């Protein structure tokens, strides 16, 4: 039979494992989006497993081993994808689940992805137009283009590079939503104001956190 001190230890460890059960259920859900809460969930676990001065020796050993195991598991995850998914969640776009030194890098990466998406869409749109040879013939008959117009044409690619930063700035200026609100419903309601980012949100937020639900 277990002794009273051993029962106390089990009760203490059971309390420590409660956040793990909570996070496991969140990340293993199938009826809601889960990829975007991975980093906030891991941050929650790290906060709960911090060693304090009041912890007895067996709790310190448990927390230390737990943190080492958690760090090794996170190394095998697609952290770049998870960071973008977290940034596209109106609940967690403050990126408090990440170190301050990594937050600017996330927005820079999101701007690069947004620029690639815009360039790809522009290429597809241009391919839907008239054949190049016929377009070239139309350009041969136009000799009234001024130097100012040619200069504006050359500057258009630069304007497209600036546009992703504007889109991200407008999104970051939006107020955060509560934890109970649905991010996908927010994006559906704001798709007109953030049409380009909405496409990325559907891609990243719709990804499940795990391949199978938790047992």
KALIN-V447175 format. One record per helix or strand of 2 or more residues. SS is the DSSP state (2 for helix, 1 for strand). FROM is the first residue (numbers start at 1). TO is the last residue. Records with the same first field share a line. If there is no record, write none. Layout:
# KALIN-V447175
SS=FROM-TO  FROM-TO
This chain:
# KALIN-V447175
2=4-27  35-48  57-75  79-87  100-127  132-140  147-173  183-189  195-205
